[in-house]
């Protein structure tokens, strides 16, 4: 049995315990069943497709038990999973599939039309529809297996530095970068998560995040697999259905972004559910407003905020729920196995209190970007990963995200961080949502343009917003231009899509 074969271990320790349930179908799988099917599929891939350690397998599909079984194959056989974003265009998918150099591609039928006409698809040696994979697994279920296939599959030892995933990240570069995610990263992210969140095998959670996102795999799900806990799989987020599932499935821990929690708290279902088993919610992506924290606290649900990124962790910091109000907006303190430092523009370390770029070092730092030495060397220096995030550390050692370095613009020689201006705007009673970007200005070099979503029936005008900012911000931080929108564009992670704002 491979050292990193978590299903193999739990298939022995807690073989009859339910590991996963699909919300939409009601299908349930025990740890033994997942282990048996992952073992059988490993043997099938090895014998019929000659797959071996390091071969990339791309998957274009939503959350499903079959996807989980493929993760089991990654830990048993050593293949590397390349989750594909089913929201991308064909040309965007073409780049990722070609860049990863996949041996096998598995696609859910409803997404297959995005890739079947691509040259990269024709060049891939093996292709399966997810529905075909289901049939293969159903065939295994009809046979008698004892689950002891692990040693038969082992052609060479999987090491901690071998890649379990390549997770492609979008950003400011022209093409996405494939962050290599190793078995060592999986292990230490799980340990960091357990130590800060007090995870046990009795915990229960829901995964509704998109399957191509590191959060879907690594915020709670892979730590839960490591700990032999239970996960309910949902294909997408719906506030009413989520509240109902949290209640009926007796969920103990769940993670989300503030926008999701706002939608849930505004639902009529919020008052109807008890949520008595929910120990706390793990919140990331952005700071959660105090009024929203207090609304969930009044329901008896505690809030823990944190921070992470695809290339590191992703569970990097955590704010204990006891500090949710006292340190509102903080991402907390670093998790167990991390070294952190804050550096200035010259990469000189800032000690004690201060503001600068966050750099991270530890066993959950990616070894680099797939086939991209330039990007790797730009981000990883002497073992430190430079996050591109500007943070502030207070006198107690708590961290606060100020903004992304690349979101920053310079107006009249002064650095302006949009997040700071957005925080001021979002405190306006007539503003529902806001985002700032820097645009060219003949006099100042750059100046701010604010995109504003007003509350319903609001009579807010441009001059009202500018006057409001003048009273609360230094002059160079006040946005010079205002544009009203009905909603702000967001990316797949639910964050504001600043590229689209610049296109506007």
Order of alpha helices (4+ residues) and beta strands (2+ residues): alpha-beta-beta-alpha-beta-alpha-beta-alpha-beta-alpha-beta-alpha-alpha-beta-beta-alpha-beta-alpha-alpha-beta-alpha-beta-alpha-beta-alpha-beta-beta-beta-beta-beta-beta-alpha-beta-beta-beta-beta-beta-alpha-beta-beta-alpha-beta-alpha
